[in-house]
Amino acid sequence: MSAKDFTIRPFRTEDYPQMQEIYEMGLTTGHATYETRAMTLEQFTKSKILPSVHVAVEAEDDSKVLGWVSAAPISSRSVFHGVVEDSIYVHLDATGRGIAGALLDKLIEVCQGLHKWAIHAWIFPENEGSAKLHLSRGFEKVGTYSHLAKMTYGELAGQWRDTDVYELLLPHPAKES
C-alpha cells in the first residue's frame, strides 16, 4: 500500500459537498447503507464524532476529496460512550489505491486517542470488500442481524436485508499507561 499519491487530513466543512457525492455513489450500489439520501451538513456534524472525521485527498490538491471516514456513537447512553460505529466511503474513481485501509487505520488511531474501546462496523454480507478490509485490520465478525430492515430503494427494494456486525476491541482506557 502506497500513500504517496494521497494524504489524510481532518475534515473541513467545505469538504462536505464532495463527501455527500461520494456517499451517494455508495447509495447507488445498494450495498452500503439502508439510508436513501445523504445527510445535510448540519445533520452530519450533529451525528458524527467530529474529531474522528478525516478525508483522503490528492497529494497535489488537498481540496480534492477521494474518500472519508467517521465514527458515530452507537448509543446516546453514557455507559456506551467508548463504543462507536464506523463509516468509510471512497470515490469510485479512487478505489484500489489503499485509501480505505489508510482511512480505517487513521480512524483506529484517532479512536484510541479519544479513549474509545470498541469500533463496530455494520456491513451487508454482499459487501465483501468492506468485510475483507475490516478483517484485515483485526476486526472480528461477531454476528449477523437477520432481516434487520427492509430496503426501500434500488434493485433490492422491498427485500429484507441481513447485516453482519464486525468489532474491533481497542485497549481499555484504564489499562493505558
Stockholm file with secondary structure:
# STOCKHOLM 1.0

chainA/1-177         MSAKDFTIRPFRTEDYPQMQEIYEMGLTTGHATYETRAMTLEQFTKSKILPSVHVAVEAEDDSKVLGWVSAAPISSRSVFHGVVEDSIYVHLDATGRGIAGALLDKLIEVCQGLHKWAIHAWIFPENEGSAKLHLSRGFEKVGTYSHLAKMTYGELAGQWRDTDVYELLLPHPAKES
#=GR chainA/1-177 SS CCCTTEEEEECCGGGHHHHHHHHHHHHHHTSSCSCSSCCCHHHHHHHSCGGGCEEEEETTEEEEEEEEEEEEESCSSGGGTTEEEEEEEECGGGTTSSHHHHHHHHHHHHHHHTTCCEEEEEECTTCHHHHHHHHHTTCEEEEEEEEEEECCSSTTTTCEEEEEEEEEECCCGGGCC
#=GC SS_cons         CCCTTEEEEECCGGGHHHHHHHHHHHHHHTSSCSCSSCCCHHHHHHHSCGGGCEEEEETTEEEEEEEEEEEEESCSSGGGTTEEEEEEEECGGGTTSSHHHHHHHHHHHHHHHTTCCEEEEEECTTCHHHHHHHHHTTCEEEEEEEEEEECCSSTTTTCEEEEEEEEEECCCGGGCC
//
